[in-house]
Amino acid sequence: MKRFVLFVFFLLLSPGLLMAQVQNHATWTFTTDKTSLKVGDVVELRLTAAIDPEWYLYASDFDPNLGPTLTTVTLKLNGTFQPVGKLVSVGAKEKFDEVWGGNIRYFVGKGLFTQKIKVVKPNPVIEGTIEYQTCSTVNGLCVLGSADFRFDQLKVTTAETATPATGTSTNTAEPATVVATATTNLNPGNNDSARAAVAVAPSALPTQSDTEQIATAAAEKLKPEPLPAQPGQNEDESLLGFVLAAFLSGLVALLTPCVFPIIPMTVSYFTKQDHGIMKAILYGLFIIGIYVLVGTLVSRINGPAFANFVSTHWLPNLLFFAVFFVFGLSFLGLFEIVLPNSIINRADAQAEKGGLIGIFFMAFTLVLVSFSCTGPIVGSLLVASAGGEVVKPIVGMAAFSSAFAVPFTLFAAFPQWMKSLPKSGGWLNSVKVVLGFLELALALKFLSIADQVYHWGLLDREVFLAFWIVIFSLIGFYLLGKIRLSHDSETKVVSIPRLILAILTFAFVVYMIPGLWGAPLKALAGYLPPETSQDFNLTSQRSTAAVNTLREKPKYGELFRLPHGIQGFFDYKQALSYARQENKPVFIDFTGHGCVNCREMEARVWSEAPVLQRLNEDFVVVALYVDDKTELPESDWYVSSYDQKQKKTIGAQNADLQITRYNNNAQPHYCIVDHDGKLLISPKNYDLNVDNFVAFLEDGKAKFRQLSTM
């Protein structure tokens, strides 16, 4: 009897227990970004979740194979609208989760998802279901949920009547007042799309620290978190080297013929001034300030996308090629490049006024007059510092202008030094001609970058080397007096300095000649096209036998090749799949056609036997070019969760993968991962120490073996 009573009591109580298990920890609101539409317009549906304290909600855009349930939207298509793109998680947080074995993305406090649709008929009915998973940061409990929504009150007109008579815009900056009807499905028995379930979340998921920020998270504007600093990038060393190069460039600029004649003008001006030393210091500071201002302006308009555009797009590279080519011809004496006399005369007139204004315009005149010769050097520094940085261009221009300004400051302070200065003449013209040849050689570098990125096939490695060999040979003959241009005086006797320079130039030419047959030329690796672009290479015979080592054809194999005969892939997913079959770790090389340090690493580190052997035997290698402009079929396009921009090219998708999955946007960047793309050890960047790179490969291989045996 007692058992019967207990049984009846349990039956009466069990419905309440079951209902108590059905939980919902996200409240949804649904809005649109437009209040008035016409047929053919694209409208953005905004699905916003208010998440309970001590709970978080998974985003929609990480690896679905990791384990957690991603947020998804199912739209009921009825012919009145069409979906555009995928569901986008706006401003989700990201962390690496060791339990799931990958990066997860999630929201705390508030979550925002957007889905674009195109209206194809008047009065569309837009309805669907959003499914999601929320988890507790306190006890690890996870709950599946879903909510239905319906937009059936959007005001849509035909294209002919869409514009109001008042001329007001049909689009507004504020979200639409149209709110969808929302129904949260909490009954697991309704259907498959309206369900709720309870599970236990791994303890490695977001911790109590997330809970403490919930109150403020809902009020914050959602935005992607900044990328963390990456280990091994040697930023201080890179900046120091750049500053040194900029300073040396300033010293070289002093030798240009446009600069030398300004020294007498400087001396003449400052011999008339009182307190010469103080005004001379101001003169130097003004010169530095003008150059630094240029660097600052460039740095402020730059950004990562702009830097990629400048360094890899055909338009700026062809423009730089044309500028260097024109300056080269000018230095050789074909024509003169001068600023309009009206500009120089106005600056010079202001300089005659004296005082601080006069000193400033004296410095400004110096910059203007010397620009014909220093312009290419300054341009090279700004291109080298492109990358959206603020400090590097400013510091670089300061170093350049300091070297450039110091001699003028000294001549302004001590004008009597003018008497000991060598007179301008034939030696300055020789400097100008040599610089002209160098300008032509450097111009080819910009053309080469565009050629590699767009696969034009104009400047393969042997063609590039042939041009450089001829150009530097001409420099050598010119220094020996065997070549004389129309404005040169006859060289009857070769001075010792010219002879030494000629010897160094011809030695450089001899060094380059074996490169025509495939010699690696490691000292020039960062400046030459990659060895893989060379058609005739005597040193690559070993790669012929290795063509069939892969059991499947690499995707995009017709566009890219790995150096030194290494057999590998150029598609991330294909490499992971192949590595799973071979039970090997994956070596990811985030690289670029215009990446100087990438070529240097390949030539000076990858070519060494200990590295090359390990890459060939122990890893599945995949090279992902982040700057390639090859456009993919439209079916492969997607909208990035990082910047909400559509990724259409191979390079754009590889760059997006590097940012969103591996939190880095620098090249070269090397990652050793398992078959699911999970990092096995910390990534590595530019490092010419072969032993360090071998240790990096060994650590990755050991970690993979350790996990494989667990």
C-alpha positions as CSV (number, residue, x, y, z in Angstrom):
1,M,0.0,0.0,0.0
2,K,2.8,2.4,0.9
3,R,4.5,1.6,-2.4
4,F,1.3,2.3,-4.3
5,V,0.9,5.7,-2.5
6,L,4.5,6.6,-3.4
7,F,4.0,5.5,-7.0
8,V,0.8,7.7,-7.3
9,F,2.6,10.6,-5.6
10,F,5.5,10.3,-8.1
11,L,3.1,10.3,-11.0
12,L,1.4,13.4,-9.8
13,L,4.7,15.1,-9.2
14,S,6.6,14.1,-12.3
15,P,4.9,16.5,-14.7
16,G,6.0,19.4,-12.5
17,L,9.6,18.0,-12.4
18,L,9.7,17.7,-16.1
19,M,8.4,21.2,-16.6
20,A,11.0,22.5,-14.1
21,Q,13.7,21.1,-16.4
22,V,12.6,23.1,-19.4
23,Q,14.7,26.3,-19.2
24,N,15.3,29.4,-21.3
25,H,18.2,31.8,-20.6
26,A,18.0,34.0,-23.7
27,T,15.2,36.5,-24.5
28,W,15.1,37.4,-28.2
29,T,14.0,40.6,-30.0
30,F,13.9,40.8,-33.8
31,T,14.2,44.1,-35.8
32,T,15.2,45.2,-39.3
33,D,17.6,48.0,-40.4
34,K,15.1,49.7,-42.7
35,T,11.6,51.1,-42.3
36,S,10.7,51.3,-46.0
37,L,11.6,49.0,-48.8
38,K,11.1,48.5,-52.5
39,V,11.2,45.2,-54.4
40,G,14.8,44.3,-55.1
41,D,16.2,45.9,-51.9
42,V,18.3,44.0,-49.4
43,V,17.2,44.2,-45.7
44,E,19.2,43.1,-42.7
45,L,17.4,41.1,-40.0
46,R,18.8,41.8,-36.6
47,L,18.3,39.0,-34.0
48,T,19.3,40.2,-30.6
49,A,19.6,38.0,-27.5
50,A,19.5,39.3,-23.9
51,I,21.4,36.6,-22.1
52,D,20.7,35.8,-18.4
53,P,23.4,36.6,-15.8
54,E,25.9,33.7,-15.3
55,W,25.1,32.3,-18.7
56,Y,26.7,32.5,-22.2
57,L,25.5,31.8,-25.7
58,Y,27.4,30.1,-28.5
59,A,28.0,32.1,-31.7
60,S,27.3,30.9,-35.2
61,D,30.7,30.9,-36.8
62,F,33.2,28.4,-35.4
63,D,34.0,24.8,-36.3
64,P,30.7,22.9,-36.0
65,N,32.6,19.7,-35.5
66,L,34.1,20.8,-32.1
67,G,31.0,19.7,-30.1
68,P,29.0,22.8,-29.0
69,T,25.8,23.6,-30.8
70,L,26.2,26.7,-33.0
71,T,23.4,29.2,-33.3
72,T,21.6,28.7,-36.6
73,V,18.7,30.3,-38.4
74,T,16.2,28.4,-40.6
75,L,14.2,30.6,-42.9
76,K,10.9,29.4,-44.4
77,L,11.3,30.2,-48.0
78,N,8.0,31.1,-49.7
79,G,9.1,33.0,-52.9
80,T,8.7,36.5,-51.5
81,F,12.3,36.9,-50.4
82,Q,15.7,35.3,-50.8
83,P,18.5,34.9,-48.2
84,V,21.8,36.7,-48.9
85,G,24.9,35.2,-47.4
86,K,25.1,33.4,-44.0
87,L,24.1,34.3,-40.5
88,V,26.8,36.6,-39.0
89,S,27.8,36.8,-35.3
90,V,28.6,40.4,-34.6
91,G,31.3,41.0,-31.9
92,A,31.5,37.6,-30.4
93,K,34.2,36.8,-27.9
94,E,36.7,34.0,-28.8
95,K,38.9,31.7,-26.7
96,F,40.8,28.4,-27.2
97,D,39.1,25.6,-25.4
98,E,41.3,22.6,-24.5
99,V,38.3,20.3,-23.8
100,W,36.7,20.9,-27.2
101,G,40.1,21.1,-28.8
102,G,39.6,24.3,-30.7
103,N,38.6,28.0,-30.7
104,I,35.0,28.7,-29.6
105,R,33.1,31.9,-30.0
106,Y,30.4,33.1,-27.6
107,F,28.4,36.0,-26.2
108,V,28.0,37.2,-22.7
109,G,25.2,39.5,-21.6
110,K,24.0,40.4,-25.1
111,G,24.4,38.6,-28.5
112,L,23.7,40.1,-31.9
113,F,23.2,38.1,-35.1
114,T,22.4,39.5,-38.6
115,Q,21.0,37.8,-41.6
116,K,20.5,39.7,-44.9
117,I,17.6,38.9,-47.3
118,K,16.6,40.3,-50.6
119,V,12.9,41.2,-51.2
120,V,11.6,39.9,-54.5
121,K,7.8,40.5,-54.1
122,P,5.7,43.1,-52.4
123,N,4.4,42.5,-48.9
124,P,6.8,39.6,-48.1
125,V,6.2,37.2,-45.2
126,I,9.5,36.5,-43.5
127,E,9.5,33.8,-40.9
128,G,11.8,31.3,-39.5
129,T,13.4,29.8,-36.4
130,I,16.6,30.5,-34.5
131,E,18.2,27.6,-32.6
132,Y,20.9,28.1,-30.0
133,Q,22.6,26.8,-26.9
134,T,23.2,28.6,-23.6
135,C,25.5,27.3,-20.9
136,S,26.0,28.3,-17.2
137,T,29.4,29.6,-16.0
138,V,28.5,28.4,-12.5
139,N,27.7,24.7,-12.7
140,G,28.4,23.9,-16.4
141,L,24.7,23.2,-17.3
142,C,23.9,23.7,-21.0
143,V,20.4,24.3,-22.4
144,L,19.2,24.0,-26.0
145,G,16.5,26.4,-27.1
146,S,14.8,27.9,-30.1
147,A,12.6,30.9,-30.9
148,D,10.2,31.4,-33.9
149,F,10.0,34.8,-35.5
150,R,7.8,36.4,-38.2
151,F,8.1,39.6,-40.1
152,D,4.8,40.2,-41.9
153,Q,4.3,44.0,-41.6
154,L,7.2,45.3,-43.7
155,K,6.0,48.1,-46.0
156,V,7.3,47.2,-49.4
157,T,6.5,49.0,-52.6
158,T,7.3,48.4,-56.2
159,A,10.4,50.1,-57.7
160,E,8.3,52.7,-59.6
161,T,6.6,54.0,-56.4
162,A,9.4,53.5,-53.9
163,T,10.6,57.1,-53.7
164,P,8.3,59.4,-51.6
165,A,7.2,62.7,-53.1
166,T,8.9,64.6,-50.4
167,G,12.3,63.3,-51.6
168,T,13.2,61.8,-48.3
169,S,15.4,58.7,-48.3
170,T,13.8,55.3,-48.0
171,N,16.6,54.1,-45.7
172,T,17.2,55.2,-42.2
173,A,20.2,55.0,-40.0
174,E,18.2,53.7,-37.0
175,P,16.8,50.2,-36.7
176,A,13.3,49.7,-38.0
177,T,10.3,50.0,-35.7
178,V,8.9,46.8,-37.3
179,V,9.4,44.1,-34.7
180,A,8.8,40.4,-35.6
181,T,6.4,38.3,-33.7
182,A,8.6,36.1,-31.4
183,T,7.7,32.8,-29.8
184,T,10.1,30.9,-27.7
185,N,9.8,27.2,-28.0
186,L,10.3,25.5,-24.6
187,N,8.4,22.3,-25.1
188,P,10.7,19.5,-26.2
189,G,7.8,17.6,-27.6
190,N,6.7,20.2,-30.1
191,N,9.0,19.3,-33.1
192,D,12.6,18.9,-33.9
193,S,13.3,22.5,-34.5
194,A,11.6,23.6,-31.3
195,R,13.4,21.8,-28.6
196,A,15.1,22.2,-25.2
197,A,17.7,19.9,-23.7
198,V,20.0,19.9,-20.7
199,A,23.6,18.8,-20.8
200,V,26.8,19.5,-18.8
201,A,29.3,21.9,-20.2
202,P,33.1,21.3,-20.0
203,S,34.7,23.0,-17.1
204,A,37.2,24.7,-19.5
205,L,34.5,26.9,-21.0
206,P,34.1,30.6,-20.0
207,T,34.8,31.0,-16.3
208,Q,33.5,33.1,-13.5
209,S,35.5,36.1,-14.8
210,D,32.9,36.3,-17.6
211,T,30.1,36.3,-15.1
212,E,31.6,39.3,-13.3
213,Q,31.5,41.3,-16.5
214,I,27.9,40.5,-17.5
215,A,26.4,43.6,-16.0
216,T,28.6,45.9,-18.2
217,A,28.8,43.6,-21.2
218,A,25.2,44.2,-22.3
219,A,25.8,48.0,-22.3
220,E,29.0,47.8,-24.3
221,K,29.1,48.3,-28.0
222,L,29.9,45.0,-29.6
223,K,33.1,44.9,-31.6
224,P,35.8,42.4,-32.4
225,E,38.5,42.1,-29.8
226,P,42.0,43.3,-30.7
227,L,44.5,40.7,-31.8
228,P,46.9,39.7,-29.0
229,A,50.6,40.3,-29.4
230,Q,52.3,37.3,-30.9
231,P,55.5,35.7,-29.7
232,G,58.6,35.6,-31.7
233,Q,58.1,38.6,-33.9
234,N,61.2,40.5,-32.7
235,E,59.4,43.8,-33.0
236,D,62.1,45.8,-31.2
237,E,64.8,44.4,-33.5
238,S,62.7,45.0,-36.6
239,L,62.1,48.6,-35.6
240,L,65.7,49.2,-34.7
241,G,66.8,47.8,-38.1
242,F,64.3,50.0,-39.9
243,V,65.4,53.1,-38.0
244,L,69.1,52.3,-39.0
245,A,68.1,51.8,-42.6
246,A,66.2,55.1,-42.6
247,F,69.1,57.0,-41.1
248,L,71.5,55.5,-43.7
249,S,69.0,56.5,-46.4
250,G,69.2,60.1,-45.1
251,L,73.0,60.0,-45.4
252,V,72.7,58.7,-49.0
253,A,70.2,61.5,-49.8
254,L,72.9,64.0,-48.9
255,L,75.0,62.8,-51.9
256,T,72.3,63.5,-54.5
257,P,73.0,66.5,-56.8
258,C,69.7,68.2,-55.9
259,V,70.8,68.6,-52.3
260,F,74.4,69.8,-52.7
261,P,73.8,73.2,-54.3
262,I,71.4,74.1,-51.4
263,I,74.4,74.2,-49.0
264,P,75.8,77.5,-50.3
265,M,72.2,79.0,-50.1
266,T,72.0,77.9,-46.5
267,V,75.4,79.3,-45.6
268,S,74.6,82.6,-47.3
269,Y,71.3,82.9,-45.4
270,F,72.7,82.2,-41.9
271,T,75.7,84.4,-42.2
272,K,73.3,87.3,-42.1
273,Q,71.5,86.1,-38.9
274,D,72.2,86.9,-35.3
275,H,72.3,84.1,-32.7
276,G,73.3,81.7,-35.5
277,I,73.5,78.5,-33.4
278,M,70.0,78.7,-31.9
279,K,68.5,79.5,-35.3
280,A,70.5,76.8,-36.9
281,I,69.1,74.3,-34.4
282,L,65.5,75.5,-35.2
283,Y,66.4,75.2,-38.9
284,G,67.2,71.5,-38.4
285,L,64.1,70.9,-36.3
286,F,61.9,72.4,-39.0
287,I,63.5,70.1,-41.6
288,I,62.8,67.1,-39.4
289,G,59.3,68.3,-38.6
290,I,58.3,68.7,-42.2
291,Y,59.5,65.2,-43.1
292,V,57.9,63.7,-39.9
293,L,54.6,65.4,-40.8
294,V,54.6,63.5,-44.1
295,G,55.1,60.2,-42.3
296,T,52.4,60.9,-39.7
297,L,49.8,61.7,-42.4
298,V,50.6,58.5,-44.3
299,S,50.5,56.5,-41.1
300,R,47.0,57.8,-40.2
301,I,45.4,56.9,-43.5
302,N,47.0,53.5,-43.5
303,G,45.4,50.3,-42.1
304,P,46.0,46.6,-42.6
305,A,43.7,46.5,-45.6
306,F,45.3,49.6,-47.1
307,A,48.8,48.1,-46.5
308,N,47.8,44.9,-48.2
309,F,46.4,47.0,-51.1
310,V,49.6,49.1,-51.4
311,S,52.0,46.1,-51.2
312,T,50.2,43.6,-53.4
313,H,47.6,45.3,-55.7
314,W,48.7,45.8,-59.3
315,L,47.7,49.6,-59.4
316,P,50.1,50.9,-56.7
317,N,52.9,48.6,-57.7
318,L,52.7,49.6,-61.3
319,L,52.5,53.2,-60.1
320,F,55.7,52.8,-58.0
321,F,57.3,51.0,-60.9
322,A,56.5,54.0,-63.2
323,V,57.7,56.5,-60.6
324,F,61.1,54.8,-60.1
325,F,61.5,54.2,-63.8
326,V,60.9,57.9,-64.6
327,F,63.2,59.1,-61.8
328,G,65.9,56.6,-63.1
329,L,65.7,58.0,-66.6
330,S,65.8,61.5,-65.2
331,F,69.0,60.7,-63.2
332,L,70.5,59.3,-66.3
333,G,70.0,62.7,-68.0
334,L,67.1,62.0,-70.3
335,F,65.2,64.9,-68.9
336,E,65.0,67.1,-65.7
337,I,62.3,66.8,-63.0
338,V,61.8,70.1,-61.3
339,L,59.0,71.6,-59.3
340,P,57.2,74.6,-60.8
341,N,59.2,77.8,-60.3
342,S,56.2,79.5,-58.8
343,I,56.1,77.2,-55.8
344,I,59.8,77.5,-55.2
345,N,59.8,81.2,-55.7
346,R,57.0,81.7,-53.2
347,A,58.8,79.7,-50.5
348,D,62.0,81.5,-51.2
349,A,60.3,84.8,-50.9
350,Q,59.0,83.9,-47.5
351,A,62.5,82.7,-46.5
352,E,63.8,86.2,-47.2
353,K,61.6,87.7,-44.4
354,G,63.9,86.4,-41.6
355,G,62.9,85.5,-38.1
356,L,61.2,82.2,-37.3
357,I,58.9,82.4,-40.3
358,G,62.0,82.9,-42.5
359,I,63.8,79.9,-41.0
360,F,60.7,77.7,-41.5
361,F,60.4,78.6,-45.1
362,M,64.1,78.2,-45.6
363,A,63.7,74.6,-44.4
364,F,60.5,74.2,-46.5
365,T,62.5,75.5,-49.6
366,L,65.2,72.9,-48.8
367,V,62.6,70.1,-48.7
368,L,60.9,71.3,-52.0
369,V,64.1,71.7,-54.0
370,S,65.6,68.5,-52.8
371,F,62.4,66.5,-53.4
372,S,63.4,65.7,-57.0
373,C,66.3,63.5,-55.6
374,T,65.0,62.5,-52.2
375,G,61.4,61.7,-53.3
376,P,62.1,58.1,-54.4
377,I,64.1,57.5,-51.1
378,V,61.3,58.9,-49.0
379,G,58.7,56.9,-51.0
380,S,60.7,53.7,-50.4
381,L,60.6,54.4,-46.6
382,L,56.9,55.0,-46.6
383,V,56.2,51.8,-48.6
384,A,58.5,49.8,-46.3
385,S,56.6,51.1,-43.2
386,A,53.1,50.5,-44.7
387,G,51.0,48.4,-42.4
388,G,48.6,50.7,-40.6
389,E,51.2,51.5,-38.0
390,V,51.6,54.9,-36.4
391,V,55.1,54.6,-34.7
392,K,57.1,53.1,-37.5
393,P,56.5,55.7,-40.2
394,I,57.0,58.6,-37.8
395,V,60.2,57.1,-36.3
396,G,61.5,56.2,-39.8
397,M,60.9,59.6,-41.2
398,A,62.5,61.2,-38.0
399,A,65.6,59.0,-38.5
400,F,65.8,59.8,-42.2
401,S,65.3,63.6,-41.7
402,S,67.8,63.7,-38.8
403,A,70.6,62.3,-40.9
404,F,69.5,64.7,-43.7
405,A,69.2,67.7,-41.4
406,V,72.3,67.4,-39.2
407,P,74.8,68.6,-41.9
408,F,72.6,71.5,-42.9
409,T,72.3,72.5,-39.2
410,L,76.1,72.4,-38.8
411,F,76.7,74.5,-41.9
412,A,74.0,76.9,-40.7
413,A,75.8,77.1,-37.3
414,F,79.3,77.3,-38.7
415,P,79.1,78.9,-42.1
416,Q,82.9,79.2,-42.3
417,W,83.0,75.4,-43.1
418,M,81.9,76.3,-46.6
419,K,85.4,77.1,-47.6
420,S,86.6,73.5,-47.1
421,L,83.7,71.9,-48.9
422,P,84.5,70.3,-52.3
423,K,83.1,72.1,-55.3
424,S,80.2,70.4,-57.2
425,G,81.2,69.0,-60.5
426,G,81.7,65.8,-62.4
427,W,81.7,63.6,-59.3
428,L,78.2,64.7,-58.4
429,N,77.0,63.8,-61.9
430,S,78.5,60.4,-61.5
431,V,76.6,59.9,-58.3
432,K,73.4,60.9,-60.1
433,V,74.0,58.4,-62.9
434,V,74.7,55.6,-60.5
435,L,71.6,56.4,-58.6
436,G,69.7,56.4,-61.9
437,F,70.8,52.8,-62.7
438,L,69.8,51.8,-59.1
439,E,66.4,53.4,-59.6
440,L,65.8,51.2,-62.7
441,A,66.9,48.1,-60.8
442,L,64.5,48.9,-57.9
443,A,61.6,49.6,-60.2
444,L,61.7,46.0,-61.4
445,K,61.0,44.9,-57.8
446,F,57.5,46.6,-57.8
447,L,56.7,45.1,-61.2
448,S,57.8,41.7,-60.0
449,I,55.4,41.8,-57.0
450,A,52.4,42.6,-59.2
451,D,53.5,39.9,-61.6
452,Q,53.6,37.2,-58.9
453,V,50.3,38.2,-57.2
454,Y,48.4,38.2,-60.5
455,H,50.3,35.3,-62.2
456,W,51.2,37.4,-65.3
457,G,54.4,35.4,-66.0
458,L,56.3,38.5,-67.1
459,L,59.2,38.6,-64.7
460,D,60.2,35.0,-63.8
461,R,63.3,34.7,-61.7
462,E,65.7,34.2,-64.6
463,V,64.3,37.2,-66.5
464,F,64.6,39.4,-63.4
465,L,68.2,38.3,-62.8
466,A,69.0,39.0,-66.4
467,F,67.9,42.6,-66.1
468,W,69.8,43.1,-62.8
469,I,73.0,41.5,-64.2
470,V,72.9,43.9,-67.2
471,I,72.1,47.0,-65.1
472,F,74.8,46.4,-62.5
473,S,77.3,45.5,-65.3
474,L,76.6,48.9,-66.9
475,I,77.2,50.6,-63.5
476,G,80.6,48.8,-63.3
477,F,81.6,49.9,-66.8
478,Y,80.4,53.5,-66.1
479,L,82.6,53.7,-63.0
480,L,85.6,52.6,-65.1
481,G,84.8,55.3,-67.6
482,K,84.0,52.8,-70.4
483,I,80.5,54.3,-70.8
484,R,80.0,58.1,-71.0
485,L,76.6,59.8,-71.2
486,S,75.9,63.0,-73.1
487,H,76.4,65.3,-70.1
488,D,79.5,63.5,-68.7
489,S,83.0,64.8,-68.9
490,E,85.7,62.4,-70.2
491,T,87.2,60.2,-67.5
492,K,91.0,60.2,-68.3
493,V,92.0,58.7,-65.0
494,V,90.0,56.3,-62.8
495,S,90.3,57.3,-59.1
496,I,90.9,54.7,-56.4
497,P,87.4,55.1,-54.9
498,R,85.8,54.6,-58.3
499,L,88.0,51.5,-59.0
500,I,87.0,50.0,-55.6
501,L,83.3,50.6,-56.3
502,A,83.7,49.0,-59.8
503,I,85.3,45.9,-58.2
504,L,82.4,45.6,-55.7
505,T,79.9,46.0,-58.5
506,F,81.4,43.4,-60.8
507,A,81.8,41.0,-57.9
508,F,78.0,41.4,-57.3
509,V,77.4,40.7,-60.9
510,V,79.5,37.5,-60.8
511,Y,77.6,36.4,-57.7
512,M,74.2,36.8,-59.5
513,I,75.2,34.9,-62.7
514,P,74.8,31.3,-61.3
515,G,71.3,32.3,-60.3
516,L,70.4,32.0,-64.0
517,W,70.8,28.2,-63.6
518,G,69.1,27.9,-60.3
519,A,71.7,28.9,-57.6
520,P,69.8,29.9,-54.5
521,L,71.5,33.4,-54.1
522,K,70.5,33.4,-50.4
523,A,71.7,37.0,-49.8
524,L,69.2,38.3,-52.4
525,A,66.3,35.9,-51.4
526,G,64.1,38.6,-50.2
527,Y,64.4,40.7,-53.4
528,L,64.2,38.2,-56.2
529,P,61.1,36.3,-57.4
530,P,60.8,32.9,-55.8
531,E,62.9,30.0,-57.1
532,T,59.6,28.2,-58.0
533,S,59.1,30.8,-60.8
534,Q,62.3,29.7,-62.6
535,D,61.7,27.5,-65.6
536,F,65.3,26.2,-65.9
537,N,66.8,25.1,-62.6
538,L,69.7,22.7,-62.5
539,T,69.5,22.4,-58.7
540,S,65.9,21.1,-58.7
541,Q,66.4,17.8,-60.5
542,R,65.6,16.0,-57.2
543,S,62.1,17.4,-57.2
544,T,61.3,15.7,-60.5
545,A,61.3,12.3,-58.8
546,A,59.1,13.6,-56.0
547,V,56.2,14.7,-58.2
548,N,54.1,11.6,-57.5
549,T,54.7,11.4,-53.8
550,L,51.3,12.8,-53.0
551,R,48.4,10.4,-53.4
552,E,46.0,13.2,-54.5
553,K,46.3,16.3,-56.6
554,P,46.8,19.5,-54.6
555,K,44.0,22.0,-55.1
556,Y,45.3,25.2,-56.8
557,G,48.4,23.3,-57.7
558,E,48.4,25.0,-61.1
559,L,48.8,28.4,-59.4
560,F,51.4,27.7,-56.6
561,R,54.5,25.7,-56.0
562,L,56.4,25.0,-52.8
563,P,60.2,25.7,-52.8
564,H,63.0,23.1,-52.9
565,G,60.8,20.4,-54.4
566,I,58.6,20.1,-51.2
567,Q,55.4,18.3,-52.0
568,G,52.4,19.8,-50.3
569,F,49.0,21.6,-50.5
570,F,47.6,25.1,-51.0
571,D,44.1,24.5,-49.5
572,Y,43.6,24.4,-45.7
573,K,40.8,21.8,-45.6
574,Q,42.5,19.5,-48.1
575,A,45.7,19.5,-46.1
576,L,43.9,18.6,-42.8
577,S,42.0,15.8,-44.6
578,Y,45.2,14.4,-46.1
579,A,47.1,14.7,-42.8
580,R,44.4,12.6,-41.1
581,Q,44.9,9.9,-43.7
582,E,48.6,10.0,-43.3
583,N,48.5,10.4,-39.5
584,K,51.0,13.4,-39.6
585,P,50.9,16.9,-38.1
586,V,50.2,19.8,-40.5
587,F,52.8,22.5,-41.1
588,I,50.9,25.7,-42.1
589,D,52.9,28.4,-43.9
590,F,51.0,31.7,-44.0
591,T,52.9,33.4,-46.7
592,G,52.5,36.0,-49.5
593,H,53.8,36.8,-53.0
594,G,55.1,40.2,-51.9
595,C,56.5,38.9,-48.6
596,V,60.3,39.6,-48.5
597,N,60.9,37.8,-45.3
598,C,59.0,34.7,-46.5
599,R,61.4,34.3,-49.5
600,E,64.3,34.8,-47.2
601,M,63.1,32.1,-44.8
602,E,62.6,29.7,-47.7
603,A,66.0,30.4,-49.1
604,R,68.1,30.5,-45.9
605,V,66.3,28.2,-43.5
606,W,64.0,25.8,-45.4
607,S,66.9,24.9,-47.8
608,E,69.0,23.6,-45.0
609,A,69.1,19.7,-44.8
610,P,67.8,19.3,-41.2
611,V,64.8,21.5,-42.0
612,L,64.1,20.3,-45.5
613,Q,64.2,16.6,-44.4
614,R,61.7,17.1,-41.6
615,L,59.3,19.1,-43.8
616,N,59.4,16.4,-46.5
617,E,59.1,13.4,-44.2
618,D,57.4,14.4,-40.9
619,F,54.7,16.9,-41.9
620,V,51.9,17.6,-44.4
621,V,52.9,21.1,-45.6
622,V,50.3,23.6,-46.7
623,A,51.2,27.1,-48.1
624,L,48.4,29.6,-47.7
625,Y,49.0,32.8,-49.7
626,V,47.2,35.7,-48.1
627,D,47.7,38.2,-50.9
628,D,46.7,36.1,-53.9
629,K,44.1,37.9,-56.0
630,T,42.6,34.8,-57.8
631,E,38.8,35.1,-57.5
632,L,36.9,32.0,-56.5
633,P,33.5,30.9,-57.8
634,E,30.7,32.8,-56.2
635,S,29.5,29.6,-54.5
636,D,32.7,29.7,-52.4
637,W,32.3,33.3,-51.2
638,Y,31.4,34.0,-47.6
639,V,31.1,36.9,-45.2
640,S,33.8,37.1,-42.6
641,S,32.9,37.0,-38.9
642,Y,35.9,39.3,-38.2
643,D,35.1,42.3,-40.4
644,Q,31.7,41.4,-41.9
645,K,33.2,41.7,-45.4
646,Q,32.7,39.3,-48.3
647,K,35.8,37.2,-49.0
648,K,36.0,36.4,-52.7
649,T,39.6,35.6,-53.4
650,I,42.0,32.9,-52.4
651,G,44.2,35.4,-50.6
652,A,41.3,37.1,-48.8
653,Q,40.0,33.8,-47.4
654,N,43.5,32.7,-46.3
655,A,44.1,36.0,-44.6
656,D,40.7,35.7,-42.9
657,L,41.5,32.2,-41.7
658,Q,44.8,33.4,-40.2
659,I,43.0,36.2,-38.3
660,T,39.9,34.4,-37.1
661,R,41.4,31.0,-36.3
662,Y,45.0,31.8,-35.3
663,N,44.8,35.4,-34.2
664,N,47.6,36.7,-36.3
665,N,48.0,38.7,-39.5
666,A,51.8,38.8,-40.1
667,Q,53.8,36.9,-42.6
668,P,55.7,34.6,-42.5
669,H,53.7,32.9,-39.8
670,Y,54.2,29.1,-39.2
671,C,51.7,26.9,-37.3
672,I,52.0,23.2,-36.5
673,V,48.5,21.8,-36.0
674,D,46.7,18.5,-35.6
675,H,44.1,17.1,-38.0
676,D,41.4,19.4,-36.7
677,G,43.5,22.6,-37.1
678,K,44.3,22.8,-33.3
679,L,47.6,24.4,-32.5
680,L,50.1,21.9,-31.0
681,I,52.7,24.4,-30.0
682,S,53.1,28.2,-30.1
683,P,53.5,29.5,-33.7
684,K,56.7,30.8,-35.1
685,N,57.5,33.9,-37.2
686,Y,60.6,35.2,-39.0
687,D,63.7,33.6,-37.5
688,L,66.8,32.9,-39.6
689,N,68.4,30.7,-36.9
690,V,68.2,27.2,-38.4
691,D,68.7,25.4,-35.0
692,N,65.7,27.3,-33.6
693,F,63.5,26.3,-36.6
694,V,64.6,22.6,-36.3
695,A,63.7,22.8,-32.6
696,F,60.3,24.2,-33.5
697,L,59.6,21.4,-35.9
698,E,60.8,18.8,-33.4
699,D,58.6,20.2,-30.6
700,G,55.6,20.1,-32.9
701,K,56.3,16.5,-33.9
702,A,56.8,15.4,-30.3
703,K,53.5,17.0,-29.2
704,F,51.6,15.4,-32.0
705,R,53.0,12.0,-31.1
706,Q,52.2,12.5,-27.4
707,L,48.5,13.3,-28.2
708,S,48.3,10.4,-30.7
709,T,49.2,7.9,-28.0
710,M,46.7,9.2,-25.4
